[in-house]
Amino acid sequence: MPLTMAKPGETVTIRKITGRDEIRQHLAELGFVVDESVTVVNELAGNLILQVKDSRIALDRTMANRILI
């Protein structure tokens, strides 16, 4: 299921990242790689604030939908 289905406070593991190579590369540079744990910090109007490794990153709904958990 897409990352947008996770609830705030929930920690999930990335299973797959979809999209073009440039998009997958961009997400990987931000720390979104397969088997990495991600915590949903908050959700604002469908956009997500995520804790990845030691960073907090905001992703819009379309980018978050490309990350499958």
Backbone as a chain_set.jsonl record, in Angstrom:
{"seq": "MPLTMAKPGETVTIRKITGRDEIRQHLAELGFVVDESVTVVNELAGNLILQVKDSRIALDRTMANRILI", "coords": {"N": [[0.847, -1.178, 0.0], [0.396, 2.374, -0.485], [2.526, 4.937, 0.95], [1.011, 7.059, 1.839], [-1.152, 5.977, 3.136], [-0.403, 5.362, 5.689], [-0.67, 6.131, 9.165], [-0.303, 9.08, 11.271], [2.437, 8.922, 13.535], [2.951, 6.288, 13.115], [5.31, 3.744, 12.362], [6.826, 2.492, 9.52], [8.022, 0.159, 7.0], [9.806, 0.586, 4.024], [8.917, -0.977, 1.048], [8.931, -0.902, -1.754], [9.757, 1.347, -4.412], [8.229, 3.325, -6.751], [8.032, 4.768, -10.093], [9.704, 7.059, -12.403], [13.226, 6.755, -13.254], [14.64, 9.085, -12.484], [13.048, 10.12, -10.466], [13.048, 8.049, -8.558], [15.769, 8.068, -7.955], [16.051, 10.63, -6.837], [14.444, 10.37, -4.517], [15.912, 8.381, -3.236], [18.253, 9.792, -2.662], [17.273, 11.426, -0.699], [16.976, 9.632, 1.314], [15.071, 7.68, 1.179], [14.943, 4.507, 0.763], [14.701, 1.033, -0.185], [13.695, -1.222, 2.357], [14.197, 0.526, 4.412], [13.314, 2.111, 7.48], [10.547, 4.238, 8.119], [9.024, 6.924, 9.748], [5.876, 8.338, 10.189], [5.418, 11.578, 10.912], [3.583, 13.714, 10.854], [0.532, 14.724, 9.202], [-0.551, 16.925, 6.786], [-3.104, 18.24, 5.072], [-3.014, 16.056, 3.289], [-0.359, 15.988, 2.591], [2.801, 14.787, 3.744], [4.827, 14.727, 6.691], [7.824, 13.322, 7.372], [9.947, 11.107, 9.228], [13.071, 10.123, 8.522], [15.826, 8.164, 8.887], [17.991, 10.309, 10.437], [16.651, 12.605, 9.805], [14.026, 14.984, 9.142], [11.568, 15.106, 6.728], [9.502, 16.683, 4.353], [6.985, 15.538, 2.236], [5.035, 15.769, -0.725], [1.693, 14.636, -1.597], [1.702, 13.245, -4.094], [4.369, 12.367, -4.429], [4.656, 10.814, -2.113], [2.839, 8.799, -2.66], [4.242, 7.23, -4.413], [5.9, 5.711, -2.924], [5.91, 2.569, -1.639], [4.678, 0.582, 1.01]], "CA": [[0.0, 0.0, 0.0], [1.226, 3.579, -0.546], [2.905, 5.561, 2.21], [-0.046, 7.98, 2.259], [-2.127, 5.246, 3.952], [0.112, 5.254, 7.06], [-1.212, 7.125, 10.097], [0.718, 9.79, 12.046], [2.977, 8.165, 14.655], [3.203, 4.91, 12.683], [6.595, 3.467, 11.726], [6.643, 1.472, 8.486], [9.226, -0.184, 6.239], [9.631, 0.76, 2.578], [9.026, -2.237, 0.308], [9.19, -0.654, -3.169], [9.595, 2.733, -4.842], [7.843, 3.331, -8.157], [8.256, 6.029, -10.795], [10.839, 7.121, -13.319], [14.544, 6.632, -12.631], [15.024, 10.347, -11.846], [12.268, 10.256, -9.234], [13.572, 7.07, -7.605], [17.09, 8.55, -7.546], [15.831, 11.777, -5.947], [13.97, 9.847, -3.24], [17.036, 7.668, -2.615], [19.156, 10.806, -2.119], [16.643, 11.932, 0.517], [17.025, 8.577, 2.32], [13.98, 6.723, 0.98], [15.436, 3.328, 0.062], [14.006, -0.196, 0.19], [13.993, -1.793, 3.675], [14.447, 1.598, 5.389], [12.165, 2.45, 8.326], [10.075, 5.614, 7.996], [7.978, 7.255, 10.713], [5.017, 9.452, 9.794], [5.373, 12.531, 12.014], [2.335, 14.456, 10.773], [-0.087, 14.822, 7.884], [-1.203, 18.211, 6.583], [-3.797, 18.314, 3.783], [-2.56, 14.972, 2.424], [1.092, 16.005, 2.517], [3.345, 14.085, 4.902], [6.116, 15.042, 7.293], [8.359, 11.994, 7.654], [11.246, 10.96, 9.887], [13.873, 9.113, 7.835], [17.142, 8.195, 9.515], [18.022, 11.398, 11.417], [16.117, 13.805, 9.163], [12.594, 15.135, 8.908], [11.38, 15.518, 5.342], [8.112, 16.847, 3.931], [6.713, 15.061, 0.88], [3.649, 15.968, -1.133], [0.928, 13.405, -1.755], [2.076, 12.489, -5.294], [5.647, 11.684, -4.171], [4.426, 9.802, -1.088], [2.119, 7.682, -3.282], [5.203, 6.403, -5.143], [6.606, 4.881, -1.953], [5.025, 1.503, -1.193], [5.076, 0.012, 2.297]], "C": [[0.895, 1.245, 0.0], [1.463, 4.185, 0.84], [1.822, 6.504, 2.734], [-1.1, 7.3, 3.126], [-1.663, 5.095, 5.409], [-0.414, 6.41, 7.903], [-0.075, 7.844, 10.821], [1.131, 8.982, 13.281], [3.346, 6.74, 14.289], [4.585, 4.81, 12.031], [6.414, 2.295, 10.775], [7.976, 1.229, 7.784], [8.919, -0.057, 4.755], [9.856, -0.586, 1.888], [9.391, -2.027, -1.162], [9.008, 0.827, -3.446], [9.34, 2.717, -6.343], [8.145, 4.692, -8.771], [9.458, 5.939, -11.708], [12.152, 7.068, -12.54], [14.948, 7.903, -11.89], [14.309, 10.524, -10.509], [12.788, 9.299, -8.173], [14.94, 7.506, -7.081], [16.954, 9.709, -6.562], [15.381, 11.306, -4.555], [15.082, 9.112, -2.494], [18.021, 8.659, -1.994], [18.601, 11.414, -0.836], [16.632, 10.889, 1.635], [15.921, 7.545, 2.191], [14.481, 5.576, 0.109], [14.707, 2.101, 0.596], [14.572, -0.738, 1.499], [14.367, -0.741, 4.726], [13.166, 1.86, 6.188], [11.855, 3.933, 8.198], [8.972, 5.817, 9.023], [7.196, 8.457, 10.198], [4.894, 10.367, 11.01], [4.024, 13.238, 12.03], [1.808, 14.423, 9.344], [-0.832, 16.141, 7.809], [-1.783, 18.263, 5.182], [-3.301, 17.257, 2.8], [-1.055, 14.916, 2.247], [1.654, 15.444, 3.823], [4.651, 14.697, 5.381], [6.643, 13.715, 7.83], [9.703, 12.077, 8.357], [11.962, 9.809, 9.19], [15.291, 9.252, 8.344], [17.131, 9.306, 10.555], [17.447, 12.689, 10.865], [14.604, 13.789, 9.121], [12.423, 15.738, 7.525], [9.896, 15.63, 5.064], [7.988, 16.376, 2.489], [5.265, 15.368, 0.532], [3.006, 14.616, -1.435], [1.392, 12.587, -2.967], [3.397, 11.743, -5.099], [5.449, 10.561, -3.15], [3.698, 8.586, -1.66], [3.064, 6.765, -4.053], [5.991, 5.481, -4.227], [5.639, 3.854, -1.398], [5.583, 0.856, 0.065], [4.463, -1.358, 2.472]], "O": [[2.041, 1.172, 0.443], [0.689, 3.965, 1.772], [1.726, 6.724, 3.941], [-1.872, 7.988, 3.793], [-2.464, 4.734, 6.271], [-0.581, 7.526, 7.412], [1.008, 7.28, 10.971], [0.285, 8.428, 13.982], [3.992, 6.05, 15.078], [4.98, 5.676, 11.251], [5.915, 1.238, 11.162], [8.93, 1.989, 7.95], [7.888, -0.539, 4.285], [10.866, -1.25, 2.12], [10.074, -2.859, -1.758], [8.202, 1.491, -2.795], [10.129, 2.168, -7.112], [8.471, 5.647, -8.065], [10.136, 4.915, -11.79], [12.185, 7.305, -11.333], [15.525, 7.833, -10.805], [14.892, 11.016, -9.542], [12.954, 9.685, -7.016], [15.238, 7.332, -5.899], [17.669, 9.76, -5.561], [15.882, 11.79, -3.54], [15.184, 9.207, -1.271], [18.565, 8.4, -0.921], [19.362, 11.867, 0.019], [16.316, 11.216, 2.779], [15.837, 6.626, 3.006], [14.451, 5.655, -1.119], [14.16, 2.127, 1.699], [15.783, -0.714, 1.718], [14.808, -1.095, 5.819], [12.068, 1.834, 5.633], [12.753, 4.775, 8.17], [8.083, 4.976, 9.156], [7.781, 9.47, 9.816], [4.325, 9.972, 12.028], [3.39, 13.355, 13.079], [2.545, 14.132, 8.402], [-1.655, 16.442, 8.673], [-1.038, 18.324, 4.205], [-3.181, 17.532, 1.606], [-0.525, 13.9, 1.798], [1.051, 15.608, 4.883], [5.478, 15.13, 4.579], [5.989, 13.062, 8.643], [10.494, 12.99, 8.118], [11.52, 8.662, 9.255], [15.893, 10.321, 8.249], [16.326, 9.252, 11.485], [17.723, 13.763, 11.4], [13.978, 12.731, 9.07], [13.047, 16.745, 7.189], [9.114, 14.777, 5.485], [8.779, 16.76, 1.628], [4.375, 15.246, 1.374], [3.685, 13.593, -1.518], [1.469, 11.361, -2.882], [3.534, 10.607, -5.553], [6.012, 9.477, -3.306], [3.913, 7.465, -1.2], [2.709, 5.617, -4.322], [6.673, 4.57, -4.697], [4.653, 4.215, -0.755], [6.784, 0.612, 0.182], [4.68, -2.004, 3.497]]}, "num_chains": 1, "name": "protein.A"}
